[in-house]
Amino acid sequence: MASTAVGKSVTRVDAVAKVTGQAKYTGDFMFRDMLVGKVLRSPYAHAIVKNIDVSQARALPGVEGVLTYKDVPRNKFPTAGHPYSLDPAHGDKADRTILTDKARFVGDAIAAVIARDELTAAEALKLIKVEYEVLEPLLTPEAAMREGAPLIHEDCPGNILSASGYAIGDVDEAFKEADYIFEDELETSIVQHCQLENHISCAYVDSDGRIVIITSTQIPHIVRRIVGQALGIPWGRIRVIKPYVGGGFGSKQDVCTEPLAAAMTLAVGGRPVKLELSREECMIATRTRHAFKFKIKTGVSRDGRLIGMHIKAISNTGAYASHGHSIAMAGGSKFRILYPMKALKYEPFTVYTNLPVAGAMRGYGSPQITFAVESHLDNIASKLNIDPIEFRLKNLVKEGYVDPLNGNAVRSCGIRECIARGKELIKWDEKKARYKNQTGSRRRGLGMACFSYGSGTYPVGLEIGGARIVLNQDGSVQLQVGATEIGQGSDTVFAQMVAEVLGIPVDMVHVLSTQDTDISPFDTGAYASRQTYITGMAVARAAAEVKEKILDFAWGMTDIPAHALDIKDANIVYKHSGEVVMPLAEVALHTYYDTVFAKPITSDTSNNARVNAFVFGVTFAEVEVDLKTGRIEVLEIYNVHDSGRIINRQLAAAQVHGGVGMGIGYALSEQLLFDEKTGQPLNNNLLDYKLPTIMDIPAIGVDFVETFEPTSPFGCKALGEPPIIPVAPAIRNAVFDATGVAFDRLPMNPQRVFEKFKEAGLI
């Protein structure tokens, strides 16, 4: 039967609610006598709290409570949004307390005030007197790792959080076989998610004595567990509700506000408390993207084949572990599938510093390592005088390849077709010839970069997806999933999947978008581009079970065997001919009210996926570089993806547009800046932090090479994070092509570009 819903660009199920303002976000929840929480943050990057006096703040009229580290549990807990591990050795680093007596970055949470209104809370913060013993701030990994440096966390020698890596083959032997050896050093910067909705949580205690937290999060079930760990109470005493979310991009795959919000409500007898961070707080006190430094050494044969590669990486994780070393390992793991070679050694170090905490951000380490590797490959291609496309085609993975370290297999691979399509779209050969011998101060160039990524975290992480479907009396269905819609469109594609399996229109699938840990099926959350692929398995299984039950019930009503029936356009039909037997609504009504056989039809399904599908793609970019000013303008850019079968092309294209926009900012302008001596943030606001605006983003070309992934019920693979991954190196390589200057550091802003051109003698 031809597809009726999957593959169609249906309207988002939440579109009307969002554009009319009916969608209810955390900030829209109002409770009687709601109080306001605010946080006192350290002005020092590294300091011990010697004494803290809150008496004046407590005495201020309108203040209902003041908290310091003495007033909250001292349990150390992790904050990363990962599934819980039964093996303590594989758990996240527990290095955080709700409030601290040792500041580890400018902005660390020292005390908190709960007041009747925001102005009173802000005034109370000014009345708290703190005596600090200021310590040396360690603002770079090199400073933190030097011998004799003070420890940021006492249980972490050398301030190195972790240094585990991997090796495939013997890289030293591979280098001996190589005809050429190439080496590069490359660096990426600290950037921020800048999602529209700031971090916000509301908490209160219900009549049963349970803590209820309404929060903007990607990981409600994980929030419940971590708040329980932070407070030292049973997890079942906590209920987490996730309403509509105004974006996260990974910053809300971390538990940033919820433990403190819970402690605040307990401090005021269970009254509702709202803790909402300002934009300035969000930019330093939630999470950032890890900055990396890479050293890459590669051996290449005379005919341009990669023999071996050795990558050393230093990751700046900031003041607390958060997702920590898993970022470095994930980036190093997901890229390695792209270019199989005889030997690959990866040595990453993740280091604590006295800077804001780095955590999950779209791409999860892959944008950093892809920038380094794809820039390095262009450098090699240039030195060997090989077209960068041809160089990659010689080395790219093929279908059937099996990762030697984890056994994951490449079962679908359209990377070569993606390259061919992108090359055609940007008119590569034609423009390469046109720009060959440029002169003058404005020069144009072409660049490209490839990527590989996974669909979820298996085998490193647990991959449970849950779905519940209920057949209504009119033949429509209710769909509940534990997976969180955070703007990416997952609720819509799940509705399409259900409609496809059940043979009903998408508007007959009613999705309950709010997740509630008391009633939603268990799912670990929105991250790792996992939802369409992982939760889609549970949705497909639940829908198939409901369909089977419907047809069995119809058999009892008609004496026509279930195997001879199907559902099409909300009708029970003969499978062989499509002839209508009866409306689905008639069957549904009988499941509720037949005096003998009534049995409402439901499915409550959980699926633990033990597969992972690799996605591939490429970015092609054309730039114009102004040598006199250092300004880089992206003239054309195309992202072409192999994400398997595309469930909703319009939504998929929107994902790509968003990812490319973020990638352009990462490449050209975005960077959180800090005073090099004190660690004070210099641009933690949307005026001084240079996000690209609509005026800075060119028309974005999007295309898909549709393969069919056999491990997926609908042939789909991941798409959420991949669009950002290859953008920065493609732009960098285009600048290299235009000017002959190989940039080794992000962002390539006008000042940095101008200085590099001056150094190269172009100006």
ZATORRO-221448 format. One line per 5 residues: number of its first residue (from 1); for each residue x, y, z of C-alpha. Coordinates in Angstrom, 3 decimals, always signed. Layout:
# residues N
NUM = X Y Z  ...
END
This chain:
# residues 763
1 = +0.000 +0.000 +0.000  +1.339 +3.434 -0.889  +2.377 +5.743 +1.926  -0.483 +7.870 +3.240  +1.285 +9.931 +5.920
6 = +5.006 +9.144 +6.144  +6.947 +11.186 +3.616  +4.298 +13.928 +3.453  +4.881 +17.524 +4.531  +1.915 +17.698 +6.880
11 = +1.345 +20.744 +9.089  +2.945 +20.622 +12.521  +0.531 +19.377 +15.168  +1.537 +22.263 +17.470  +1.501 +24.980 +14.809
16 = -1.817 +26.623 +15.687  -1.143 +26.585 +19.422  +2.203 +28.277 +18.945  +1.263 +30.952 +16.435  -1.896 +31.919 +18.329
21 = -0.193 +32.063 +21.726  -2.256 +29.217 +23.172  +0.827 +27.075 +23.785  +1.637 +27.128 +27.483  +5.309 +27.422 +28.423
26 = +6.754 +27.173 +31.934  +6.657 +30.944 +32.384  +2.917 +30.919 +31.678  +2.126 +28.822 +34.752  +0.808 +31.044 +37.528
31 = -0.071 +29.930 +41.032  -1.693 +31.709 +43.902  +0.909 +33.291 +46.203  +3.758 +32.301 +43.891  +7.152 +33.448 +45.130
36 = +10.207 +34.443 +43.137  +13.672 +32.957 +43.506  +16.950 +34.653 +42.646  +20.570 +33.539 +42.915  +23.609 +35.294 +44.342
41 = +26.538 +34.485 +42.070  +30.244 +34.635 +42.737  +32.142 +37.634 +41.317  +35.326 +35.549 +41.401  +36.390 +32.674 +39.174
46 = +38.046 +30.743 +41.984  +37.394 +31.523 +45.628  +36.504 +29.964 +48.968  +33.557 +31.380 +50.917  +35.099 +32.250 +54.302
51 = +31.984 +33.802 +55.781  +28.487 +34.673 +54.640  +26.047 +36.962 +56.453  +22.428 +36.863 +55.302  +20.820 +38.555 +58.281
56 = +20.015 +41.828 +56.505  +18.554 +39.993 +53.537  +16.352 +37.848 +55.781  +15.105 +40.974 +57.582  +14.024 +42.727 +54.376
61 = +10.204 +42.950 +54.194  +8.886 +40.630 +51.485  +11.711 +38.114 +51.802  +10.377 +34.647 +52.654  +13.652 +32.737 +52.744
66 = +17.391 +32.901 +52.190  +19.505 +29.843 +51.442  +23.237 +29.216 +51.594  +25.210 +25.977 +51.365  +24.469 +25.507 +55.091
71 = +20.709 +25.380 +54.434  +20.571 +22.782 +51.643  +21.657 +19.137 +51.448  +25.376 +18.729 +50.767  +24.885 +15.711 +48.520
76 = +27.096 +15.757 +45.445  +25.210 +14.944 +42.269  +25.793 +14.861 +38.511  +23.864 +17.185 +36.233  +24.302 +15.560 +32.803
81 = +21.163 +14.277 +31.113  +22.318 +10.710 +30.638  +20.464 +7.520 +31.527  +21.276 +6.186 +34.979  +23.918 +3.483 +35.041
86 = +23.711 +0.489 +37.360  +27.497 +0.332 +37.134  +28.985 +3.212 +39.195  +32.081 +3.152 +36.985  +29.951 +4.290 +34.036
91 = +27.998 +6.967 +35.897  +28.387 +10.700 +35.385  +30.773 +12.584 +37.656  +28.958 +13.769 +40.801  +30.771 +17.047 +41.528
96 = +27.945 +19.536 +42.030  +26.048 +20.711 +45.116  +22.892 +22.815 +45.120  +24.808 +25.807 +46.544  +28.551 +25.924 +47.085
101 = +31.080 +27.235 +49.586  +33.764 +27.243 +46.890  +33.225 +29.293 +43.760  +34.697 +27.663 +40.682  +33.698 +30.199 +38.011
106 = +32.345 +33.731 +37.824  +28.637 +33.105 +38.258  +28.760 +30.066 +40.543  +25.716 +29.830 +42.835  +26.637 +30.946 +46.379
111 = +23.253 +31.823 +47.913  +19.603 +32.181 +46.955  +16.709 +34.403 +47.971  +12.989 +33.643 +47.900  +10.773 +36.724 +47.945
116 = +7.264 +37.881 +47.152  +8.330 +39.704 +44.005  +11.294 +40.090 +41.705  +12.346 +43.567 +42.849  +12.438 +42.509 +46.492
121 = +14.446 +39.415 +45.631  +16.962 +41.495 +43.660  +17.273 +43.974 +46.529  +17.816 +41.155 +49.027  +20.724 +39.790 +47.004
126 = +22.541 +43.110 +47.491  +22.209 +42.753 +51.269  +24.039 +39.416 +51.471  +27.604 +39.928 +52.677  +30.183 +37.362 +51.549
131 = +33.827 +37.195 +52.585  +35.926 +35.380 +49.983  +39.418 +33.952 +49.978  +40.357 +34.511 +46.355  +42.364 +31.736 +44.695
136 = +44.316 +31.705 +41.458  +41.903 +31.444 +38.516  +42.857 +28.698 +36.062  +41.356 +29.890 +32.799  +42.996 +27.600 +30.250
141 = +43.552 +23.839 +30.211  +47.300 +24.470 +30.037  +47.180 +26.552 +33.230  +44.985 +23.997 +34.955  +47.265 +21.070 +34.047
146 = +50.556 +22.705 +34.996  +52.462 +21.182 +37.856  +51.563 +22.750 +41.172  +48.331 +24.372 +39.964  +45.621 +24.541 +42.629
151 = +42.940 +21.897 +42.376  +39.519 +23.009 +41.202  +38.045 +19.787 +42.585  +40.079 +18.170 +45.329  +39.449 +14.617 +44.114
156 = +40.726 +15.296 +40.592  +44.559 +15.289 +40.362  +46.008 +17.597 +37.768  +42.516 +18.977 +37.118  +42.103 +16.293 +34.451
161 = +38.567 +14.952 +34.516  +39.395 +12.055 +32.206  +41.864 +11.019 +29.527  +40.483 +7.780 +28.110  +40.642 +7.320 +24.332
166 = +40.928 +4.484 +21.838  +43.188 +2.950 +19.236  +42.483 +0.965 +16.074  +45.601 -0.734 +14.759  +49.159 +0.491 +15.322
171 = +49.443 +4.108 +14.249  +53.235 +4.176 +14.456  +53.484 +1.242 +12.052  +50.978 +2.933 +9.752  +53.109 +6.071 +9.643
176 = +56.101 +3.968 +8.581  +54.085 +2.686 +5.610  +52.911 +6.148 +4.568  +54.593 +8.087 +1.785  +53.725 +11.442 +3.354
181 = +53.146 +12.683 +6.897  +51.109 +15.821 +7.544  +50.533 +17.628 +10.833  +48.187 +20.433 +11.908  +47.015 +22.165 +15.064
186 = +43.453 +23.499 +15.169  +41.237 +25.137 +17.766  +37.551 +25.832 +18.376  +35.929 +28.357 +20.698  +33.438 +28.551 +23.554
191 = +29.948 +29.359 +22.254  +26.478 +29.444 +23.793  +23.155 +27.907 +22.776  +21.150 +31.169 +22.900  +17.793 +29.390 +22.662
196 = +14.816 +31.746 +22.739  +13.413 +30.626 +26.089  +15.650 +31.160 +29.096  +16.036 +28.426 +31.699  +13.060 +28.440 +34.041
201 = +11.536 +26.149 +36.663  +8.551 +26.355 +39.006  +8.323 +24.112 +42.055  +5.790 +23.449 +44.803  +4.806 +20.694 +47.228
206 = +1.451 +19.031 +46.592  -1.083 +17.809 +49.140  +0.599 +14.403 +49.309  +3.933 +15.952 +50.237  +5.490 +15.334 +46.829
211 = +7.607 +17.957 +45.094  +6.161 +19.015 +41.732  +8.521 +20.729 +39.292  +7.289 +22.372 +36.101  +10.336 +23.017 +33.998
216 = +11.652 +23.781 +30.535  +13.703 +20.649 +29.975  +14.661 +18.088 +27.363  +14.889 +15.286 +29.952  +11.963 +15.202 +32.431
221 = +12.491 +11.622 +33.621  +16.191 +12.294 +34.215  +15.402 +15.549 +36.046  +13.327 +13.560 +38.530  +16.217 +11.227 +39.264
226 = +18.827 +13.985 +39.621  +16.652 +16.148 +41.900  +16.144 +13.054 +44.041  +19.906 +12.546 +44.204  +20.517 +16.218 +45.031
231 = +17.957 +16.281 +47.850  +18.681 +12.750 +49.050  +15.044 +11.664 +48.818  +13.296 +8.802 +46.962  +12.828 +9.601 +43.299
236 = +9.133 +8.730 +43.464  +8.548 +11.722 +45.745  +9.259 +13.991 +42.787  +7.000 +14.738 +39.844  +8.342 +16.588 +36.816
241 = +6.094 +18.237 +34.219  +7.499 +19.475 +30.902  +5.146 +21.847 +29.034  +5.997 +23.466 +25.683  +9.701 +24.289 +25.425
246 = +11.169 +27.290 +23.631  +14.298 +25.536 +22.433  +17.224 +23.916 +24.154  +19.888 +22.766 +21.655  +21.405 +20.643 +24.428
251 = +21.549 +23.255 +27.195  +18.376 +21.753 +28.649  +19.827 +18.252 +28.506  +21.328 +19.254 +31.809  +19.774 +19.841 +35.205
256 = +20.604 +23.503 +35.787  +17.767 +25.034 +37.840  +15.556 +22.222 +39.108  +17.424 +21.092 +42.283  +17.601 +24.664 +43.569
261 = +13.956 +25.321 +42.698  +13.008 +22.203 +44.678  +15.133 +23.308 +47.638  +13.487 +26.737 +47.505  +9.942 +25.403 +47.770
266 = +10.945 +23.177 +50.683  +12.427 +26.221 +52.412  +9.093 +28.095 +52.316  +6.770 +25.305 +53.398  +5.960 +24.032 +49.934
271 = +4.693 +27.308 +48.491  +5.168 +27.719 +44.719  +8.477 +29.296 +43.743  +9.532 +30.384 +40.254  +13.224 +30.426 +39.400
276 = +13.824 +32.116 +36.045  +17.303 +32.993 +34.839  +18.054 +36.196 +32.973  +19.734 +36.028 +29.580  +23.007 +37.140 +31.160
281 = +22.748 +34.328 +33.716  +21.841 +31.797 +31.047  +24.935 +32.582 +29.049  +27.356 +31.853 +31.893  +25.474 +29.806 +34.497
286 = +23.867 +27.105 +32.355  +26.059 +25.397 +29.742  +28.343 +26.263 +26.833  +29.938 +24.324 +23.982  +33.320 +22.797 +24.817
291 = +36.314 +24.548 +23.309  +38.847 +22.075 +21.889  +42.479 +22.153 +20.858  +43.589 +19.473 +18.415  +46.910 +18.158 +17.188
296 = +46.510 +15.889 +14.170  +49.148 +13.788 +12.464  +48.196 +11.813 +9.351  +49.983 +9.387 +7.103  +48.943 +9.321 +3.440
301 = +49.971 +7.111 +0.520  +51.294 +8.499 -2.749  +47.916 +7.935 -4.433  +46.032 +9.851 -1.750  +44.822 +7.109 +0.573
306 = +44.668 +7.666 +4.323  +46.904 +5.118 +6.084  +46.840 +6.280 +9.700  +45.831 +9.221 +11.872  +46.762 +10.274 +15.388
311 = +44.569 +12.888 +17.059  +45.402 +14.514 +20.376  +42.598 +16.641 +21.820  +42.230 +18.859 +24.864  +38.669 +19.694 +25.871
316 = +37.880 +22.591 +28.207  +34.958 +21.385 +30.344  +34.872 +24.436 +32.612  +34.232 +24.396 +36.345  +32.089 +21.258 +36.647
321 = +31.960 +17.981 +34.782  +28.434 +18.125 +33.359  +28.664 +15.898 +30.259  +32.413 +16.075 +30.604  +34.545 +13.523 +28.816
326 = +31.584 +11.945 +27.032  +31.609 +14.953 +24.659  +35.209 +14.284 +23.668  +34.581 +10.563 +23.290  +31.341 +10.992 +21.339
331 = +32.935 +13.366 +18.848  +35.894 +11.064 +18.434  +33.663 +8.034 +17.955  +31.096 +9.397 +15.519  +33.602 +10.829 +13.053
336 = +35.757 +7.684 +12.825  +33.215 +5.755 +10.783  +33.597 +8.211 +7.885  +37.138 +7.421 +6.760  +38.132 +3.846 +7.616
341 = +41.909 +3.521 +7.694  +44.489 +1.022 +8.820  +45.213 +2.779 +12.120  +43.536 +5.517 +14.140  +44.590 +6.656 +17.582
346 = +42.550 +9.161 +19.562  +43.943 +10.693 +22.764  +41.538 +13.188 +24.347  +41.998 +15.019 +27.655  +39.028 +16.681 +29.335
351 = +40.207 +19.352 +31.762  +38.560 +21.395 +34.511  +39.072 +25.179 +34.337  +37.577 +28.162 +36.169  +35.256 +29.059 +33.307
356 = +31.507 +28.467 +32.848  +30.467 +24.839 +32.600  +30.531 +23.240 +29.172  +27.921 +20.614 +28.372  +25.814 +19.156 +25.603
361 = +25.277 +21.334 +22.551  +23.910 +20.410 +19.149  +26.346 +17.927 +17.621  +27.853 +16.829 +20.956  +31.561 +17.121 +20.124
366 = +31.208 +16.392 +16.410  +31.280 +20.035 +15.188  +34.618 +20.477 +16.953  +36.393 +17.378 +15.684  +34.810 +17.644 +12.233
371 = +36.143 +21.184 +11.919  +39.609 +19.918 +12.779  +39.639 +16.793 +10.604  +37.913 +18.278 +7.541  +40.163 +21.361 +7.629
376 = +43.192 +19.095 +7.994  +42.090 +17.007 +4.998  +41.786 +20.114 +2.826  +45.282 +21.146 +3.866  +46.546 +17.713 +2.801
381 = +44.668 +17.784 -0.500  +46.179 +21.176 -1.279  +49.714 +19.993 -0.549  +49.195 +16.879 -2.668  +47.521 +18.949 -5.411
386 = +44.446 +16.697 -5.302  +40.893 +18.011 -5.668  +39.405 +17.893 -2.143  +36.343 +16.025 -3.387  +38.432 +13.387 -5.132
391 = +40.627 +13.033 -2.041  +37.592 +12.264 +0.100  +36.014 +9.910 -2.443  +39.152 +7.775 -2.324  +38.758 +7.301 +1.425
396 = +35.061 +7.373 +2.312  +33.244 +4.518 +4.040  +31.098 +2.076 +2.101  +27.930 +0.228 +3.005  +28.676 -2.923 +4.985
401 = +31.567 -1.487 +6.985  +31.585 -2.579 +10.638  +33.112 -0.402 +13.354  +35.892 -2.573 +14.829  +35.478 -1.111 +18.316
406 = +31.742 -1.418 +18.929  +30.438 -3.657 +16.147  +27.991 -1.092 +14.749  +27.476 -1.668 +11.047  +26.867 +0.772 +8.197
411 = +23.651 -0.632 +6.718  +22.760 +2.374 +4.581  +25.160 +4.938 +3.155  +24.457 +7.684 +0.637  +27.520 +9.866 +1.260
416 = +28.829 +9.616 -2.313  +25.437 +10.561 -3.725  +25.308 +13.491 -1.281  +28.649 +14.737 -2.571  +27.577 +14.365 -6.189
421 = +24.386 +16.301 -5.517  +26.131 +19.087 -3.612  +28.824 +19.380 -6.271  +26.115 +19.790 -8.894  +24.115 +22.330 -6.892
426 = +27.052 +24.642 -6.273  +28.484 +24.192 -9.815  +31.823 +23.109 -8.378  +33.810 +22.478 -11.566  +32.529 +25.587 -13.333
431 = +33.285 +27.938 -10.437  +36.609 +26.307 -9.620  +37.752 +27.116 -13.159  +36.341 +30.650 -12.965  +38.102 +31.512 -9.682
436 = +41.437 +29.903 -10.545  +43.567 +33.023 -11.070  +41.934 +35.764 -9.027  +43.469 +39.144 -8.263  +42.191 +42.172 -6.410
441 = +40.963 +42.624 -2.862  +37.743 +40.595 -3.182  +38.181 +36.911 -3.868  +35.810 +33.990 -4.079  +36.301 +30.362 -3.241
446 = +34.520 +27.024 -2.801  +34.767 +24.620 +0.082  +33.162 +21.407 +1.218  +33.191 +19.169 +4.263  +31.699 +15.773 +5.058
451 = +30.404 +14.275 +8.286  +29.107 +11.106 +9.862  +26.918 +10.841 +12.947  +24.828 +8.343 +14.886  +21.115 +7.946 +15.595
456 = +21.155 +7.780 +19.364  +23.804 +6.607 +21.812  +23.787 +2.797 +21.633  +25.958 +0.919 +22.624  +27.288 +3.547 +25.044
461 = +23.891 +4.484 +26.476  +20.519 +2.946 +27.201  +17.971 +3.608 +24.450  +14.459 +3.192 +25.828  +11.552 +4.759 +23.994
466 = +7.979 +4.552 +25.212  +4.611 +5.066 +23.500  +1.001 +4.750 +24.600  -1.908 +4.753 +22.141  -5.606 +4.737 +23.040
471 = -8.363 +4.232 +20.455  -11.137 +6.800 +21.036  -14.844 +6.164 +20.497  -14.825 +8.028 +17.161  -11.922 +6.073 +15.666
476 = -9.313 +8.727 +16.396  -6.438 +7.921 +18.735  -4.571 +9.544 +21.594  -0.781 +9.293 +21.426  +1.470 +9.779 +24.416
481 = +5.234 +9.503 +24.231  +7.941 +10.035 +26.811  +10.128 +11.654 +24.154  +10.137 +15.423 +24.449  +9.049 +17.853 +21.765
486 = +11.328 +20.884 +22.162  +10.589 +22.602 +18.862  +12.174 +20.084 +16.518  +8.862 +18.611 +15.340  +9.008 +15.143 +16.882
491 = +5.343 +15.149 +17.931  +4.362 +15.735 +14.310  +6.445 +12.907 +12.871  +5.172 +10.534 +15.566  +1.616 +11.453 +14.579
496 = +2.519 +10.707 +10.961  +3.924 +7.327 +11.940  +0.769 +6.378 +13.820  -1.426 +7.577 +10.956  +0.647 +5.552 +8.490
501 = +0.362 +2.310 +10.438  -3.306 +2.714 +11.345  -4.468 +3.975 +7.968  -6.074 +7.133 +9.343  -5.552 +10.855 +8.574
506 = -2.920 +12.630 +10.659  -5.566 +14.927 +12.145  -7.144 +11.871 +13.777  -3.981 +11.395 +15.883  -4.178 +13.578 +18.981
511 = -0.715 +14.004 +20.517  -0.383 +14.838 +24.200  +2.636 +17.113 +23.962  +3.181 +17.668 +27.681  +5.394 +15.122 +29.409
516 = +4.635 +14.284 +33.024  +6.768 +11.739 +34.878  +3.664 +10.500 +36.714  +1.800 +9.524 +33.555  +4.065 +9.698 +30.471
521 = +5.772 +6.543 +29.218  +9.420 +6.360 +30.229  +11.864 +7.859 +27.753  +15.263 +9.319 +28.496  +14.649 +12.500 +26.508
526 = +15.536 +14.659 +23.540  +19.210 +14.347 +22.701  +21.589 +12.475 +20.370  +19.188 +12.958 +17.434  +17.443 +9.863 +18.733
531 = +13.742 +10.553 +18.774  +12.481 +9.809 +15.270  +14.703 +6.732 +15.111  +14.582 +5.378 +18.688  +11.150 +6.471 +19.903
536 = +9.836 +5.826 +16.393  +10.441 +2.126 +17.068  +8.171 +2.235 +20.111  +5.537 +4.278 +18.258  +5.522 +1.817 +15.354
541 = +5.241 -1.144 +17.714  +2.380 +0.435 +19.674  +0.512 +1.376 +16.478  +0.934 -2.123 +15.053  -0.475 -3.613 +18.247
546 = -3.496 -1.287 +18.135  -4.085 -2.141 +14.483  -3.958 -5.855 +15.211  -6.493 -5.446 +18.005  -8.789 -3.368 +15.793
551 = -8.785 -5.940 +13.011  -9.335 -8.777 +15.488  -12.336 -6.939 +16.913  -13.648 -6.293 +13.401  -13.302 -10.038 +12.708
556 = -15.610 -10.705 +15.625  -18.120 -8.184 +14.293  -18.082 -9.335 +10.645  -16.805 -12.930 +10.539  -14.206 -11.721 +8.009
561 = -10.761 -12.990 +9.162  -8.412 -10.319 +10.408  -5.735 -11.313 +7.912  -8.128 -10.423 +5.079  -8.753 -6.939 +6.451
566 = -6.882 -3.675 +6.502  -7.522 -0.061 +7.510  -7.529 +2.684 +4.895  -8.791 +6.253 +5.182  -10.302 +5.428 +8.587
571 = -12.326 +2.537 +7.139  -12.062 -1.198 +7.636  -11.464 -2.533 +4.117  -10.789 -5.804 +2.313  -7.023 -6.034 +1.991
576 = -7.094 -7.429 -1.530  -9.471 -4.937 -3.088  -9.796 -1.930 -0.791  -13.595 -2.378 -0.673  -15.019 -0.726 +2.437
581 = -16.446 -3.118 +5.034  -17.363 -0.561 +7.691  -16.087 +2.716 +9.157  -13.348 +2.463 +11.761  -15.509 +4.642 +14.013
586 = -18.154 +1.894 +14.145  -15.603 -0.629 +15.368  -14.247 +1.871 +17.883  -17.717 +2.551 +19.281  -18.335 -1.179 +19.751
591 = -15.027 -1.601 +21.627  -16.431 +0.710 +24.288  -20.141 -0.138 +24.364  -20.820 -3.632 +23.011  -22.719 -5.248 +25.880
596 = -20.881 -8.555 +25.494  -17.498 -7.927 +23.845  -16.621 -4.331 +24.849  -12.904 -3.976 +25.516  -11.312 -0.565 +24.866
601 = -8.248 -0.888 +22.666  -4.926 +0.430 +23.941  -1.234 -0.239 +23.658  +1.412 +0.751 +26.172  +4.766 -0.157 +24.711
606 = +8.383 +0.295 +25.676  +11.220 -0.490 +23.307  +14.877 -0.883 +24.266  +16.752 -0.298 +21.015  +20.044 -2.110 +20.605
611 = +20.986 -0.756 +17.193  +22.347 +2.521 +15.881  +22.183 +3.883 +12.349  +24.865 +6.108 +10.858  +23.885 +9.269 +9.028
616 = +26.053 +11.041 +6.491  +26.137 +14.292 +4.629  +28.063 +17.198 +3.218  +28.109 +20.975 +3.164  +29.215 +22.930 +0.109
621 = +29.892 +26.657 +0.501  +30.871 +29.558 -1.716  +32.354 +32.628 -0.042  +33.618 +36.057 -0.957  +36.484 +37.371 +1.142
626 = +37.359 +41.040 +1.437  +41.114 +41.114 +1.981  +41.087 +44.741 +3.148  +38.534 +44.298 +5.930  +38.742 +40.593 +6.742
631 = +35.017 +40.207 +6.164  +33.817 +36.827 +4.912  +30.443 +36.668 +3.156  +28.774 +33.325 +2.517  +27.286 +33.638 -0.971
636 = +25.837 +30.147 -1.359  +25.608 +27.196 +0.971  +24.097 +23.747 +0.494  +23.544 +20.979 +3.014  +22.846 +17.550 +1.541
641 = +21.950 +14.742 +3.942  +21.556 +11.012 +3.975  +19.135 +10.723 +6.881  +17.425 +7.678 +5.475  +13.798 +8.057 +4.521
646 = +12.514 +11.556 +5.250  +9.297 +11.445 +7.276  +8.314 +15.095 +6.752  +10.377 +16.982 +4.187  +9.264 +20.453 +5.233
651 = +10.126 +19.811 +8.883  +13.399 +18.206 +7.819  +14.313 +21.245 +5.730  +13.523 +23.487 +8.705  +15.948 +21.465 +10.837
656 = +18.634 +21.970 +8.220  +17.991 +25.712 +7.982  +18.358 +26.068 +11.734  +21.502 +23.970 +11.875  +23.183 +25.807 +9.021
661 = +22.405 +29.150 +10.651  +24.039 +27.974 +13.881  +26.996 +26.653 +11.894  +27.544 +29.989 +10.169  +27.625 +31.726 +13.549
666 = +30.062 +29.112 +14.862  +32.310 +29.655 +11.840  +32.328 +33.436 +11.570  +31.267 +35.355 +14.649  +30.232 +33.565 +17.830
671 = +32.545 +33.337 +20.825  +32.075 +33.857 +24.542  +34.873 +36.112 +25.738  +36.407 +36.321 +29.224  +38.930 +38.570 +30.910
676 = +42.217 +36.709 +30.595  +43.245 +37.514 +34.179  +40.011 +37.289 +36.153  +37.656 +35.097 +34.136  +34.977 +37.797 +34.152
681 = +32.586 +37.368 +31.193  +32.875 +40.183 +28.677  +29.962 +39.563 +26.327  +27.295 +37.468 +28.050  +24.406 +39.323 +26.446
686 = +22.768 +39.272 +23.043  +24.125 +42.699 +22.101  +27.806 +41.895 +22.462  +27.661 +38.171 +21.713  +27.590 +38.188 +17.935
691 = +24.811 +35.851 +16.872  +24.204 +36.017 +13.123  +20.995 +37.842 +12.275  +18.702 +37.315 +9.312  +20.894 +39.824 +7.453
696 = +23.928 +37.565 +7.894  +22.346 +34.319 +6.695  +22.245 +33.649 +2.931  +19.638 +31.558 +1.166  +20.230 +28.016 +2.404
701 = +20.065 +25.146 -0.028  +18.716 +21.871 +1.333  +18.549 +18.471 -0.293  +18.246 +14.862 +0.804  +19.565 +11.633 -0.610
706 = +16.968 +9.178 +0.641  +18.287 +5.758 +1.554  +16.327 +3.162 +3.491  +17.719 +2.211 +6.893  +16.705 -1.414 +7.587
711 = +16.965 -1.108 +11.390  +14.262 +1.577 +11.406  +10.563 +0.742 +11.037  +10.149 +3.591 +8.546  +13.660 +3.646 +7.063
716 = +14.573 +6.917 +8.791  +17.770 +8.004 +10.502  +18.838 +11.014 +12.573  +18.606 +14.623 +11.419  +18.374 +16.968 +14.433
721 = +22.059 +17.621 +15.079  +23.800 +16.755 +11.768  +23.040 +20.009 +9.886  +25.427 +22.041 +12.057  +28.346 +19.609 +11.956
726 = +30.069 +20.270 +8.579  +29.191 +23.951 +8.122  +32.204 +25.625 +9.770  +34.865 +23.509 +8.015  +33.121 +23.947 +4.646
731 = +33.249 +27.734 +5.075  +36.829 +27.563 +6.318  +37.835 +25.463 +3.334  +36.138 +27.932 +0.978  +38.174 +30.755 +2.511
736 = +41.304 +28.628 +2.063  +40.380 +28.096 -1.578  +39.787 +31.814 -2.110  +42.908 +33.136 -0.422  +45.387 +30.297 +0.095
741 = +45.348 +31.088 +3.830  +44.628 +28.051 +6.014  +42.743 +29.158 +9.116  +43.245 +26.963 +12.143  +40.971 +28.639 +14.681
746 = +37.302 +29.539 +15.107  +35.607 +31.928 +14.777  +36.973 +33.498 +11.607  +35.814 +37.003 +12.545  +37.077 +40.083 +10.663
751 = +39.721 +40.997 +13.236  +41.235 +37.522 +13.296  +41.014 +37.173 +9.506  +42.621 +40.579 +8.921  +45.509 +39.707 +11.226
756 = +46.023 +36.356 +9.532  +46.042 +37.972 +6.081  +48.601 +40.503 +7.305  +50.739 +37.685 +8.679  +50.469 +35.848 +5.326
761 = +51.525 +38.945 +3.387  +48.235 +39.348 +1.499  +47.863 +42.915 +2.816
END
